[in-house]
Amino acid sequence: MKYFATIILLSFSSVLFAQKSGFAPVFNTSFSSYASSGDDLPFWMTANQNGMFTMQNNTYQLLQAGLTRSLERDSARTWGYMYGANFVYGYAGASDFQVNQYWAGLRYKWLVLRAGARPEPIRYAGLSSTNGNMYWSNNSRPLPGVTLSTNGFIPFLFWKNWFSFKAEYQENFLRDDRYVMDSHLHHKSLYLRAQLPKNWSITAGLDHNVFWGGTSPNYGKLPGVKDYFRYILGMAGSKTALQTDILNAEGNTLGMYLLKVGKAYNNFSLTFYYNHPFEDRSGLEMANLRDGLWGLHYANANRKAFLTNAVVEYMNTRNQSGSFHLVPDPTPTEPTRRHGRGRDDYFNHGVYKSGYVYQNRMMGTPFFVPTINHDGISTGFRSTRMWMQHFGLRGNLCNHFTWKTILSWSRNFGQYGDPYPSPLNEFSFLAESRYHSSKLPFDVKFGVAGDYGDRFQKRIGAYAGIHFSF
C-alpha cells in the first residue's frame, strides 16, 4: 500500500503544479488484473509492454500512474519543452515497484535535447510485432540516456517541398545487472524521406548501435571514453583494447538498414517497411540479404470503420551470412586462407554476453527470448535462427467498443553451432476489446491470450483493466 500511496501522491502533486503553472499535461492511471492457466502469463500479455512485467507467476496485478506533457505542435515557436513519468507497481506473489519512465526535453526551433528514459512512439496502430523496428520495439524498460535529435522530419534547403531528413544521436547508460557491468549503448540514426507525386513517399535510413565500456568478469575494465570515437565510428580498437577488437571494430557493433514506401489513396493508405539487420561487415555488404523484417500496414481513413488498421509481417533470421565463419581453407599459395563470414548470431556477443537486453528483456523483436542464468543475469539468446509470421487487426465493433487481434506463428532453429534437435514451433494469440465513452473519464479493457506449441508452456490467460485519463 505504501507504493500505491507514493504513486498517487507524486502524480497528483505533478498535476497540481502543472495546472498552477499553466501547463497542459495529461495524467493517466490504470489498474489491470491478469490470470493464466500456466506457470506464467502468455507471450502477448507481457511482450512489448515497456518491461513492466518483471516477475513470473500465473496471476499478476498491475497498477500504473503517469504524467505526460508533449511538445507543442506549433512549430513557429522558437522554444518548446516536454516531460513525463510513469510509475508502476506490480504484484505476483511478491511486490515490485519501478519508475518505468522519466524524461524531460527542450526544443530550440527544430533541435530537441532530451534526458531520461522514454519509450519509443507507437507506430502502425500498435499492431506490429516490433513497432516497425527490429532493434527498438518497446519490449524492454526504456533506457536511461541523453538524446539530441531533430524534431521529426525537417525540410532540407531548397528541396524542402519534397525532401526531408530526421536524425538522432543518443548515449544510453545500462545500469541493470548484466554480464558487463556499467556498459553503455550508443545509438545514432539518419533517415531521408522523399515526398513524390501522386501521394507516394519513400524513406530510407540507417540505425547504428554500439555496446562499449564497462567492466567484464573475464577481461576487467574495458576501454572507456578515451576510445569513444573509435567505438562510434566503427574503427579498430586501440592498443589497450581486446585483441579481437584490434583486429575488428571496437565494442559490439550492430544495426540495420530501413526502407519504407508509402502510398495514400482517397479512402486508405498503405505502408511497406523493411528492416535489414547487420552485425559486421558481411551484413553491411548484405551477404545476409535473406534476413530481415518485411511488413505491410493498412490504415483506413474512416476511423469508425469495423476494420481501421491491419498489419502483416514476416521476419527471417536464418541466413546470418552463411553457416561458416573463418574456417581454415589453405591452398599451396595461401596457407593461411580462411573461408566464410557467416554465423552472425544476431544480438549475441562474445564479450557483452548478456546480449541485446535491458533489465533481462530483449530491446528489439520480442521473439528473441533471453536465457536467464541462475544468478538472474541474461546470458544472451539460445535461439537466433528463426522465421516468424505475424498478423494484427484493429477496428470498431460499435460506437463505444473497439477490438484488436494479434496472431503470430514462429519456427525456431537454435544456432548454427548449437541447433535444436528439431525446430520448435509456436503459435501465440491475443484478442482484446475496449469500452470507451466521451461521457465517462475512463476506459475498460478485457481480453484473452494464449500460447500453443513447443517453445513455451501451453497456456491460456485472461485479463481485465480500467484506465483513467485526465
Backbone torsions as a table, in degrees:
resi	resn	phi	psi	omega
1	MET	NA	-29.6	-179.9
2	LYS	-65.6	-32.4	177.1
3	TYR	-66.8	-41.8	179.5
4	PHE	-60.7	-44.7	-179.7
5	ALA	-63.1	-38.7	178.9
6	THR	-62.7	-44.8	179.7
7	ILE	-59.3	-50.6	-176.4
8	ILE	-64.0	-42.8	-178.5
9	LEU	-62.5	-47.8	-179.1
10	LEU	-63.8	-42.7	-175.4
11	SER	-68.3	-47.4	-178.5
12	PHE	-70.4	-30.9	174.6
13	SER	-62.1	-41.1	179.0
14	SER	-65.2	-40.0	-179.9
15	VAL	-64.0	-45.9	-179.7
16	LEU	-61.8	-42.3	178.3
17	PHE	-62.9	-42.1	-178.3
18	ALA	-63.5	-42.0	-178.1
19	GLN	-66.0	-40.0	-179.8
20	LYS	-67.2	-28.9	-176.7
21	SER	-90.1	-3.0	178.6
22	GLY	85.1	13.9	178.3
23	PHE	-75.8	174.7	177.3
24	ALA	-132.4	67.3	-178.6
25	PRO	-83.3	168.9	173.7
26	VAL	-120.9	125.0	178.8
27	PHE	-102.2	131.3	179.7
28	ASN	-128.2	141.2	171.1
29	THR	-144.5	147.0	-177.6
30	SER	-151.8	156.1	172.6
31	PHE	-135.2	132.5	-179.4
32	SER	-134.5	146.9	178.6
33	SER	-125.9	134.5	-174.3
34	TYR	-127.2	145.8	176.6
35	ALA	-145.7	147.5	-176.1
36	SER	-139.1	151.0	175.6
37	SER	-79.3	-13.7	-179.7
38	GLY	-99.3	-166.4	178.6
39	ASP	-80.5	-13.3	-178.5
40	ASP	-144.7	169.2	179.9
41	LEU	-75.1	150.9	177.6
42	PRO	-59.8	158.8	-172.4
43	PHE	-54.1	-52.4	-172.9
44	TRP	-79.6	-1.6	169.9
45	MET	-76.7	-32.2	-172.5
46	THR	-111.9	-18.0	-178.8
47	ALA	-72.6	146.4	176.6
48	ASN	57.3	37.6	180.0
49	GLN	-116.4	31.1	177.6
50	ASN	58.0	30.0	175.6
51	GLY	65.9	24.8	-177.2
52	MET	-74.0	-25.4	179.9
53	PHE	-90.8	109.8	-173.9
54	THR	-111.4	-8.5	-176.8
55	MET	-123.2	158.4	176.7
56	GLN	-106.6	123.6	179.8
57	ASN	-168.2	161.6	180.0
58	ASN	-87.6	-2.2	169.5
59	THR	-133.4	151.0	-177.5
60	TYR	-152.0	132.8	174.0
61	GLN	-115.6	130.9	-173.8
62	LEU	-131.0	122.9	178.0
63	LEU	-118.3	131.0	179.9
64	GLN	-129.2	150.0	171.4
65	ALA	-149.7	133.0	-176.2
66	GLY	-152.2	165.5	-179.2
67	LEU	-138.1	133.4	-178.1
68	THR	-138.5	134.3	169.2
69	ARG	-126.5	115.8	-177.9
70	SER	-85.6	166.3	176.0
71	LEU	-64.8	147.9	176.8
72	GLU	-61.3	144.0	177.6
73	ARG	-80.8	-14.0	-179.6
74	ASP	-77.3	96.2	-177.0
75	SER	-72.3	-8.6	179.6
76	ALA	-74.2	-20.3	178.6
77	ARG	-72.5	139.7	-178.1
78	THR	-71.0	-41.1	-176.6
79	TRP	-116.4	151.1	174.4
80	GLY	-154.0	165.6	-179.4
81	TYR	-150.8	163.0	178.4
82	MET	-151.6	160.5	174.1
83	TYR	-161.3	165.4	178.0
84	GLY	-174.8	160.5	176.6
85	ALA	-157.4	152.0	176.7
86	ASN	-143.7	123.6	-178.9
87	PHE	-106.9	136.9	-175.1
88	VAL	-129.7	131.0	172.2
89	TYR	-121.8	125.6	178.7
90	GLY	-121.5	144.6	175.4
91	TYR	-131.9	123.3	178.5
92	ALA	-147.0	60.3	-173.0
93	GLY	85.9	-18.2	173.8
94	ALA	-146.8	167.0	-176.9
95	SER	-105.0	147.6	175.2
96	ASP	-143.7	127.2	176.0
97	PHE	-119.3	132.4	179.8
98	GLN	-142.2	143.7	167.2
99	VAL	-87.9	92.2	-169.8
100	ASN	-70.1	-37.6	-179.1
101	GLN	-137.2	145.2	175.2
102	TYR	-164.5	126.7	-179.0
103	TRP	-161.9	159.7	173.4
104	ALA	-147.5	144.0	-177.4
105	GLY	-143.6	156.0	179.9
106	LEU	-132.3	132.1	178.6
107	ARG	-110.8	133.2	169.1
108	TYR	-120.2	108.5	-174.2
109	LYS	56.5	-111.8	-177.5
110	TRP	-104.1	7.7	-178.1
111	LEU	-107.0	133.6	-177.2
112	VAL	-123.0	130.5	173.5
113	LEU	-113.5	126.3	-176.5
114	ARG	-134.2	144.2	176.5
115	ALA	-132.6	144.4	178.7
116	GLY	119.9	-163.3	-177.2
117	ALA	-118.3	107.6	-177.0
118	ARG	-128.1	135.1	179.3
119	PRO	-71.9	163.5	175.3
120	GLU	-70.6	145.8	175.2
121	PRO	-63.2	144.8	-177.7
122	ILE	-74.1	129.4	-180.0
123	ARG	-115.9	158.9	174.6
124	TYR	53.9	42.1	174.8
125	ALA	59.6	21.9	179.2
126	GLY	71.5	17.8	-176.5
127	LEU	-99.0	-15.7	-179.2
128	SER	-70.8	144.2	178.0
129	SER	-69.1	-20.9	-174.8
130	THR	-127.5	11.4	-171.8
131	ASN	59.4	26.7	178.5
132	GLY	78.5	6.5	-176.9
133	ASN	-144.4	117.9	-177.3
134	MET	-63.0	-18.2	-173.7
135	TYR	-105.5	-18.8	-176.7
136	TRP	-138.3	88.6	-170.6
137	SER	-110.1	0.3	-172.2
138	ASN	66.0	24.4	176.9
139	ASN	-81.0	-29.9	179.7
140	SER	-104.1	172.0	173.0
141	ARG	-62.3	140.9	179.0
142	PRO	-57.2	140.9	-178.0
143	LEU	-80.8	137.5	172.4
144	PRO	-76.1	138.7	-178.7
145	GLY	-179.1	-172.6	179.0
146	VAL	-123.7	132.6	-174.7
147	THR	-129.7	133.3	170.7
148	LEU	-117.5	124.0	-174.2
149	SER	-150.1	166.9	169.1
150	THR	-77.7	158.7	177.2
151	ASN	-85.8	76.1	-175.0
152	GLY	75.0	-155.0	179.5
153	PHE	-79.9	134.1	-176.3
154	ILE	-114.2	126.3	175.9
155	PRO	-57.6	142.7	-172.6
156	PHE	-112.4	113.3	172.2
157	LEU	46.9	-136.8	-175.3
158	PHE	-81.9	-0.2	174.0
159	TRP	-95.5	14.8	-168.5
160	LYS	-61.7	-21.7	179.5
161	ASN	-73.4	-17.1	-178.3
162	TRP	-139.9	-7.1	-177.1
163	PHE	-130.6	133.5	179.1
164	SER	-145.9	167.9	-179.5
165	PHE	-141.2	159.0	175.6
166	LYS	-138.1	134.1	-177.1
167	ALA	-137.6	152.5	178.8
168	GLU	-147.4	138.8	176.7
169	TYR	-131.8	124.1	-167.6
170	GLN	-142.1	139.4	170.7
171	GLU	-122.0	121.8	-178.4
172	ASN	-112.1	147.4	-177.4
173	PHE	-111.9	116.0	-177.3
174	LEU	-88.7	92.9	-174.7
175	ARG	-102.6	22.7	176.6
176	ASP	-92.3	177.2	173.9
177	ASP	-80.9	117.6	-177.2
178	ARG	-149.7	172.3	-174.4
179	TYR	-61.9	-46.6	174.5
180	VAL	-103.5	104.7	-174.3
181	MET	-74.8	150.5	175.3
182	ASP	57.7	32.9	176.2
183	SER	-84.4	171.0	-177.3
184	HIS	-122.5	156.7	172.4
185	LEU	-126.5	108.6	175.8
186	HIS	-85.5	138.7	178.3
187	HIS	-141.3	134.6	172.6
188	LYS	-143.6	154.0	-179.4
189	SER	-150.6	153.7	175.3
190	LEU	-142.1	126.2	179.7
191	TYR	-125.9	135.3	177.7
192	LEU	-115.2	135.4	-177.7
193	ARG	-129.5	132.3	176.7
194	ALA	-113.3	127.0	177.0
195	GLN	-97.8	114.1	-171.8
196	LEU	-105.7	166.6	179.0
197	PRO	-60.4	160.2	178.1
198	LYS	59.9	34.2	173.0
199	ASN	64.4	31.5	172.0
200	TRP	-95.4	147.2	173.3
201	SER	-142.0	145.3	178.3
202	ILE	-130.0	128.8	177.3
203	THR	-122.7	131.7	176.7
204	ALA	-131.3	141.4	-177.1
205	GLY	-157.6	175.0	-179.1
206	LEU	-137.1	129.1	172.2
207	ASP	-109.4	133.8	-179.5
208	HIS	-130.0	127.7	-178.9
209	ASN	-128.6	142.8	178.7
210	VAL	-141.9	122.7	166.4
211	PHE	-81.1	132.6	-178.5
212	TRP	-149.4	157.6	177.3
213	GLY	69.0	-166.2	179.2
214	GLY	95.3	-178.3	-178.5
215	THR	-123.5	120.3	-177.8
216	SER	-99.0	140.3	176.1
217	PRO	-67.1	-19.2	-179.9
218	ASN	-94.3	-37.8	-171.1
219	TYR	-115.9	0.6	-179.2
220	GLY	75.5	-154.2	-177.9
221	LYS	-74.0	124.8	-178.8
222	LEU	-87.7	154.4	179.3
223	PRO	-52.3	138.6	-175.6
224	GLY	-111.8	-124.5	-171.8
225	VAL	-60.0	-31.9	-177.4
226	LYS	-62.7	-24.4	177.8
227	ASP	-104.2	17.9	-172.1
228	TYR	-56.7	-46.9	-176.7
229	PHE	-69.1	-26.0	173.9
230	ARG	-67.2	-40.6	179.1
231	TYR	-63.1	-53.5	-170.1
232	ILE	-75.8	-18.5	179.0
233	LEU	-99.1	2.9	178.4
234	GLY	68.3	31.1	-178.5
235	MET	-87.8	163.5	175.6
236	ALA	-65.9	154.4	-176.8
237	GLY	-68.4	157.3	176.6
238	SER	-76.3	-177.1	-178.2
239	LYS	-65.1	-24.6	-179.4
240	THR	-90.5	-1.5	-179.2
241	ALA	-79.7	169.5	175.0
242	LEU	-65.5	153.4	-176.3
243	GLN	-59.6	-39.3	179.6
244	THR	-64.5	-33.1	179.0
245	ASP	-75.6	-29.0	175.8
246	ILE	-67.5	-36.0	-179.7
247	LEU	-80.5	-23.2	-177.7
248	ASN	-126.1	-147.8	175.5
249	ALA	-89.1	145.7	-177.4
250	GLU	-77.2	141.6	-178.3
251	GLY	82.0	-171.4	177.9
252	ASN	-106.6	101.7	-176.7
253	THR	-95.5	135.2	174.9
254	LEU	-157.6	160.5	-178.6
255	GLY	178.2	-162.3	-178.0
256	MET	-158.5	154.7	164.6
257	TYR	-93.0	145.7	178.0
258	LEU	-130.1	136.6	175.2
259	LEU	-130.3	135.1	178.8
260	LYS	-139.2	131.7	178.9
261	VAL	-126.2	125.5	-178.7
262	GLY	-122.7	149.5	177.3
263	LYS	-142.1	123.6	179.3
264	ALA	-101.8	126.9	175.7
265	TYR	-106.6	-178.2	-178.1
266	ASN	-63.5	-42.3	-172.7
267	ASN	-110.4	-7.8	-178.3
268	PHE	-161.4	170.5	175.9
269	SER	-134.7	152.6	178.0
270	LEU	-124.9	138.8	176.6
271	THR	-132.5	121.3	173.3
272	PHE	-99.9	135.0	178.3
273	TYR	-136.0	148.1	-176.8
274	TYR	-140.0	129.2	173.5
275	ASN	-111.7	129.7	175.8
276	HIS	-118.2	111.9	-175.6
277	PRO	-81.6	152.6	170.4
278	PHE	-143.4	146.6	177.3
279	GLU	-116.0	-20.1	-177.6
280	ASP	-158.4	-165.0	-176.3
281	ARG	-62.2	-35.2	-179.1
282	SER	-62.3	-38.0	176.9
283	GLY	-72.0	-38.3	176.3
284	LEU	-59.6	-36.1	179.6
285	GLU	-88.2	7.1	175.3
286	MET	63.0	35.4	171.2
287	ALA	-66.9	-20.6	178.0
288	ASN	-103.6	41.4	-172.7
289	LEU	-57.0	-27.7	-178.2
290	ARG	-70.5	-17.6	-176.2
291	ASP	-90.8	149.6	176.4
292	GLY	149.3	-174.4	177.0
293	LEU	-119.5	126.6	176.1
294	TRP	-114.4	131.5	-178.5
295	GLY	-142.3	154.3	176.5
296	LEU	-136.7	126.5	-179.3
297	HIS	-116.2	129.4	175.4
298	TYR	-108.7	128.8	177.6
299	ALA	-126.0	121.2	179.8
300	ASN	-82.0	133.8	178.4
301	ALA	-67.9	-25.2	176.6
302	ASN	-85.5	102.2	-174.9
303	ARG	-75.8	-3.5	177.2
304	LYS	-104.6	7.8	-177.0
305	ALA	-72.5	163.2	176.9
306	PHE	-61.5	-40.5	176.3
307	LEU	-118.0	112.1	-179.7
308	THR	-102.0	-30.3	-178.1
309	ASN	-145.7	146.8	175.3
310	ALA	-147.3	141.6	178.4
311	VAL	-131.7	135.0	173.0
312	VAL	-124.7	130.1	-178.4
313	GLU	-136.1	149.6	171.4
314	TYR	-135.7	132.2	177.9
315	MET	-127.9	136.4	177.9
316	ASN	-133.1	131.6	176.5
317	THR	-133.0	27.9	-173.5
318	ARG	-85.7	-24.5	-173.5
319	ASN	-74.0	-57.1	177.2
320	GLN	53.5	37.9	178.5
321	SER	66.2	17.8	176.4
322	GLY	110.9	170.1	-174.7
323	SER	-93.2	-0.1	-178.8
324	PHE	-120.7	144.0	176.7
325	HIS	-136.1	107.6	176.6
326	LEU	49.3	50.8	175.9
327	VAL	-79.5	132.1	179.1
328	PRO	-54.7	128.6	-179.7
329	ASP	-143.9	63.4	-172.9
330	PRO	-69.8	152.0	172.7
331	THR	-128.9	164.4	179.3
332	PRO	-56.6	-33.5	-179.0
333	THR	-91.8	-19.9	179.1
334	GLU	-131.3	79.6	-176.1
335	PRO	-66.3	-19.8	-179.7
336	THR	-101.8	11.8	-177.3
337	ARG	-61.8	139.9	175.4
338	ARG	-126.5	156.0	-173.2
339	HIS	-125.9	137.3	171.3
340	GLY	96.4	138.2	176.8
341	ARG	-125.5	24.7	-172.7
342	GLY	-91.8	-155.1	-176.7
343	ARG	56.3	48.6	-177.4
344	ASP	-63.8	-26.0	174.7
345	ASP	48.9	65.4	-172.0
346	TYR	-49.4	137.0	172.7
347	PHE	70.3	1.9	172.2
348	ASN	-105.1	164.2	179.1
349	HIS	-158.6	147.5	-177.7
350	GLY	-73.3	-26.0	179.0
351	VAL	-99.8	-53.4	178.3
352	TYR	-85.8	74.5	-166.0
353	LYS	-73.3	-13.6	176.4
354	SER	-70.4	-16.4	178.8
355	GLY	79.6	-168.9	-175.2
356	TYR	-83.4	68.1	-177.4
357	VAL	-131.7	159.9	169.4
358	TYR	-141.1	131.8	-175.0
359	GLN	52.2	40.3	176.1
360	ASN	64.3	21.4	173.4
361	ARG	-125.5	139.5	177.2
362	MET	-58.0	131.3	179.9
363	MET	-80.4	-19.1	-179.5
364	GLY	-106.9	-137.0	-175.8
365	THR	-55.8	126.4	-175.3
366	PRO	-69.3	-9.3	178.8
367	PHE	-72.5	-13.8	169.0
368	PHE	-88.4	107.8	-174.8
369	VAL	-106.2	119.3	-177.0
370	PRO	-71.4	153.3	172.2
371	THR	-90.6	125.6	-178.4
372	ILE	-100.8	122.6	-177.9
373	ASN	-71.9	171.1	-178.8
374	HIS	-63.0	-21.9	178.2
375	ASP	-88.3	5.9	177.4
376	GLY	82.1	15.9	-178.5
377	ILE	-114.3	136.5	179.4
378	SER	-63.5	139.4	173.3
379	THR	-113.6	22.8	177.6
380	GLY	94.4	-159.5	-170.2
381	PHE	-113.9	124.8	179.3
382	ARG	-71.1	-36.5	179.6
383	SER	-117.5	116.2	176.4
384	THR	-117.8	-4.8	177.4
385	ARG	-108.9	114.8	-177.0
386	MET	-158.7	166.1	162.6
387	TRP	-129.7	156.1	-174.1
388	MET	-146.5	138.7	171.7
389	GLN	-119.4	136.8	-171.9
390	HIS	-141.4	139.8	178.2
391	PHE	-133.2	136.6	176.2
392	GLY	-136.4	135.4	-177.2
393	LEU	-133.8	145.1	179.3
394	ARG	-148.4	146.5	178.1
395	GLY	-176.6	-158.8	-176.4
396	ASN	-121.7	134.6	173.7
397	LEU	-85.9	-38.1	176.3
398	CYS	-162.5	-162.9	-174.2
399	ASN	-60.6	-35.0	-171.8
400	HIS	-113.5	-4.9	-177.3
401	PHE	-117.9	129.2	171.8
402	THR	-111.0	163.5	179.5
403	TRP	-138.7	155.3	177.8
404	LYS	-148.0	138.9	177.5
405	THR	-134.7	136.0	176.9
406	ILE	-128.4	130.9	178.7
407	LEU	-131.5	130.1	-178.8
408	SER	-137.6	138.1	177.2
409	TRP	-130.0	127.3	-179.4
410	SER	-134.3	154.9	173.7
411	ARG	-130.2	123.0	-172.8
412	ASN	-111.4	134.0	-173.9
413	PHE	-114.2	-0.2	-175.9
414	GLY	82.6	-134.8	179.2
415	GLN	-126.8	163.0	177.3
416	TYR	-58.6	-43.8	-177.9
417	GLY	-81.8	-12.6	-177.6
418	ASP	-148.6	70.2	-176.5
419	PRO	-75.8	156.9	171.4
420	TYR	-69.2	146.8	176.1
421	PRO	-55.5	-36.4	172.9
422	SER	-146.4	149.2	-176.8
423	PRO	-58.8	147.5	177.6
424	LEU	-101.0	116.8	179.1
425	ASN	-94.7	146.9	-179.8
426	GLU	-150.0	132.9	174.1
427	PHE	-117.6	127.1	179.0
428	SER	-129.5	143.1	-178.3
429	PHE	-142.4	160.9	172.7
430	LEU	-148.4	138.9	174.3
431	ALA	-133.6	127.7	-173.8
432	GLU	-138.5	147.6	173.3
433	SER	-133.7	148.5	178.7
434	ARG	-129.9	141.6	173.5
435	TYR	-108.2	129.8	178.1
436	HIS	-144.2	148.9	179.3
437	SER	-146.4	139.6	178.7
438	SER	-66.7	-16.4	-180.0
439	LYS	-84.9	-12.3	-177.4
440	LEU	-119.3	145.8	-178.5
441	PRO	-85.9	16.5	-177.1
442	PHE	-142.2	158.7	171.8
443	ASP	-114.4	154.0	175.2
444	VAL	-123.7	132.8	179.1
445	LYS	-123.1	152.9	174.1
446	PHE	-155.2	148.9	-176.9
447	GLY	-167.7	174.4	176.5
448	VAL	-132.8	154.6	177.9
449	ALA	-151.8	159.2	-179.8
450	GLY	-164.6	165.0	177.5
451	ASP	-131.5	139.1	176.5
452	TYR	-143.6	119.7	179.4
453	GLY	160.3	-153.7	-173.1
454	ASP	-105.0	-15.4	-173.1
455	ARG	-87.4	-43.8	179.0
456	PHE	-109.6	166.4	172.6
457	GLN	-65.4	139.2	176.0
458	LYS	-67.0	125.0	-173.7
459	ARG	-160.2	155.7	173.7
460	ILE	-137.4	144.7	-176.4
461	GLY	-141.3	166.8	177.8
462	ALA	-139.2	156.6	179.1
463	TYR	-151.8	159.0	177.1
464	ALA	-148.9	150.3	-179.0
465	GLY	-160.3	164.8	178.0
466	ILE	-130.4	138.1	-174.1
467	HIS	-130.3	125.8	177.6
468	PHE	-107.9	142.4	177.0
469	SER	-138.5	129.6	-178.0
470	PHE	-125.1	NA	NA
